[in-house]
């Protein structure tokens, strides 16, 4: 389902939108508005995930043992790689 809405734009912004449509970047003004709104919604969702991660990590930070284990596992995984000599 779709719903039509009315949007008022300043002349300068509308001219920029029309240039993008004329330049074949977007098929229509509506497509530009949808794409712009989707970017805002996606950005907001990504920020919400970042905030949740930060809050969770703040409540349950890695311990020194966690960091030692992570470092050891990272070094082991690098050592296990079949690296070719490049020199």
C-alpha positions as CSV (number, residue, x, y, z in Angstrom):
1,X,0.0,0.0,0.0
2,X,1.2,3.5,-0.7
3,X,-0.1,6.9,0.6
4,X,0.3,10.2,-1.2
5,X,1.5,13.1,0.9
6,X,2.0,16.8,0.0
7,X,5.5,18.2,0.6
8,X,6.5,21.9,0.3
9,X,10.0,22.5,-0.9
10,X,12.0,25.7,-1.2
11,X,12.6,26.7,-4.8
12,X,16.3,26.0,-4.6
13,X,15.8,22.5,-3.4
14,X,13.1,21.8,-6.0
15,X,15.5,23.0,-8.7
16,X,18.2,20.6,-7.4
17,X,15.7,17.8,-7.4
18,X,14.7,18.6,-11.0
19,X,18.3,18.6,-12.1
20,X,18.8,15.1,-10.6
21,X,15.7,13.9,-12.5
22,X,16.8,15.6,-15.7
23,X,20.2,14.0,-15.3
24,X,18.6,10.5,-15.1
25,X,19.9,10.0,-11.6
26,X,16.3,9.4,-10.5
27,X,13.1,8.7,-12.5
28,X,10.9,11.2,-10.7
29,X,10.6,13.7,-7.9
30,X,8.7,11.0,-5.9
31,X,11.6,8.6,-6.3
32,X,14.0,11.2,-4.9
33,X,11.7,11.9,-1.9
34,X,11.4,8.1,-1.2
35,X,15.1,7.6,-1.5
36,X,15.9,10.5,0.8
37,X,13.4,9.4,3.4
38,X,14.7,5.8,3.2
39,X,18.2,7.1,3.9
40,X,17.0,9.0,7.0
41,X,15.0,6.0,8.3
42,X,18.0,3.6,7.7
43,X,20.4,6.1,9.3
44,X,18.1,6.4,12.4
45,X,17.9,2.5,12.6
46,X,21.7,2.2,12.4
47,X,22.1,4.8,15.2
48,X,19.6,3.0,17.4
49,X,21.7,-0.2,16.9
50,X,24.8,1.7,17.8
51,X,23.2,3.2,20.9
52,X,22.0,-0.3,22.0
53,X,25.5,-1.7,21.5
54,X,27.1,1.1,23.4
55,X,24.6,0.8,26.3
56,X,25.1,-3.0,26.5
57,X,28.9,-2.7,26.4
58,X,28.8,0.0,29.1
59,X,26.7,-2.3,31.3
60,X,28.8,-5.4,30.5
61,X,32.3,-4.3,29.4
62,X,35.0,-6.8,28.4
63,X,37.1,-7.9,31.3
64,X,40.9,-8.1,31.2
65,X,40.6,-11.8,30.8
66,X,38.2,-11.4,27.8
67,X,40.7,-9.1,26.2
68,X,43.6,-11.5,26.8
69,X,41.6,-14.4,25.3
70,X,40.5,-12.3,22.3
71,X,44.1,-11.2,21.7
72,X,45.4,-14.8,22.0
73,X,42.7,-16.1,19.6
74,X,43.4,-13.4,17.1
75,X,47.1,-14.2,17.1
76,X,46.4,-17.9,16.8
77,X,44.1,-17.3,13.8
78,X,46.7,-15.2,12.1
79,X,49.4,-17.8,12.8
80,X,47.1,-20.6,11.4
81,X,46.8,-18.8,8.0
82,X,48.8,-20.2,5.1
83,X,50.5,-16.9,4.4
84,X,52.7,-16.7,1.3
85,X,55.9,-14.9,1.6
86,X,55.8,-11.6,-0.2
87,X,59.4,-10.6,0.3
